[in-house]
């Protein structure tokens, strides 16, 4: 996969600022073919990935989502709020709590809904 261009990141930021969930490409670190650098601009929202270790499809959220499709397996919280990620739609099940500024390479669950808590 190609690294994100500045134009791609700016477009994603603009869409996220208006509250849309946004798909972002993942970037590979220079000189480390397997190392992944999560692209998640500061002060945007909750960045999520469909696979552990910031792999797979990337999305950003600023608003609650009752049904994450596809589900989420890793996340980075770039908001000033604590977010809860739930294993079932509509905020049901035991939540994984992700504090402001935190990144988790593996949630220990497959999240199907998320909201500030």
C-alpha positions, 0 to 999 in steps of 0.5 A: 500500500502506498504511504498517504500523501499530504493531500489525502491526509488533509482531505481526511482531516477536513472530512473528520472535522465535520464529523464524518467517519473517514477511511485513511490509508496506513503508512509503512515506516521507512526502512522497516517493511513490517513496522506500521505507523498509525496515521491519526492526526492530533485533535481529530477523534478516535482512530480505529483499525479492523486488525490488531497493531493498527493494521487493516482498514482505518477509520476516524470517529468524532461521534458515537457509532452504534454499529461498527462495520467492519468491527474494530480490533485496535484503536488510538484515542486522539480526543480529550474524552475517554471512549468506550468500545463495546463487543456488541452493537448499540453499546452492549457488553463489557466495554473496553475503556480507552483513555484520552491520548491512549493507543492500544494495539489490541483491544482484547475484543472485537468492538462493534460499537463505540462512544465517549463514556 
